[in-house]
């Protein structure tokens, strides 16, 4: 225990601000869900689908930024400031190019949603949200890039405070424009999108200021237009599998959201609320995963003994599992209380949404352990810059197992949203098992020399 105690402390002190920042960042979506849930349940259904589409693109484009975290951690451990700067700049380049690529898709999204089987009314409402979010993509990806840069340098407190500041601004602007308070226009779902744009710009301003003040030696934005082919290739090579891995996971959740949309609007609203609650707790697992990535990235850069890598992994796994057990108890004990936070009880559809939501919350409890462990497994592997095989594991687990099982149980066998969610649990379970096995294999003494040479 004495040997692992410093690791637990490092994970806690590094991870807590990341967890807080992740929760604050995700709370932006929760705020939109809560506001539009009270504004109009049908508009909420549009938001659930639209935000899922936006998130798919954001998380794929963010893959290049997430590749930056272990790279920065490794170079920082060796005091290689020049390589930190070059890799960060090229991550900014890739984020910029990706945002330009997806802009027309988001801005002209109504036809895409109709093609995916959504109703005309829902597609038009979601399009109002996405055409504004097309302008959010660029600053949002820069936020992710600088967040990963600062996390790799262990400056995680600014991640928390910047994200909380952005959330506060977003909440105020959203309340004014969604409901039309104090003479402001009542914009509904468009007000939610505008508030997200403001909050994102606030966060970006904090990150730029902090990077300039505390790491002037990196000179991130000086001559930023100059390319660095080697760094660009490295970030692209690492980032593409990470982005595709996130696509496999987030695409799975977005895909089943669309699948539930085939069943009905009440079902998709219940699904969206339950998914929001579950995702809040997932931010803790994600924060632990990112903290583990940084710690292992540092150890990997210093070429620490293999024993250290495994101890970091075991500490992160045990912390994730312990938190999951606590949340399982909460989900099973207070499902209606949690769901009621997002529902206007005066609405005639609220009772039906609540009943369906309670059934989904029972299954959501099972998510906690499987989803947490697969997130930690991915974080550990990224710390040693192992990304290609984890992508294959993720794709097969999420889509070959998870999505297929969801479709069979939920649609073909008519078990509805409950069947869809059981399929998700199955896919995540398979992913968690094989990812952790992969980490254990990659840190065997027989292959440590290969890791050090990469």
RADAJO-V886261 format. One record per run of one state. SS is the DSSP state (A for helix, B for strand, O for the rest). FROM is the first residue (numbers start at 1). TO is the last residue. If there is no record, write none. Layout:
BEGIN
ss=SS from=FROM to=TO
ss=SS from=FROM to=TO
END
This chain:
BEGIN
ss=O from=1 to=1
ss=A from=2 to=39
ss=O from=40 to=40
ss=A from=41 to=61
ss=O from=62 to=62
ss=A from=63 to=77
ss=O from=78 to=80
ss=A from=81 to=107
ss=O from=108 to=109
ss=A from=110 to=115
ss=O from=116 to=119
ss=A from=120 to=152
ss=O from=153 to=156
ss=A from=157 to=179
ss=O from=180 to=180
ss=A from=181 to=183
ss=O from=184 to=188
ss=A from=189 to=214
ss=O from=215 to=215
ss=A from=216 to=218
ss=O from=219 to=228
ss=A from=229 to=263
ss=O from=264 to=264
ss=A from=265 to=302
ss=O from=303 to=305
ss=A from=306 to=333
ss=O from=334 to=334
ss=A from=335 to=340
ss=O from=341 to=349
ss=A from=350 to=383
ss=O from=384 to=387
ss=A from=388 to=412
ss=O from=413 to=415
ss=A from=416 to=442
ss=O from=443 to=444
ss=A from=445 to=453
ss=O from=454 to=454
END
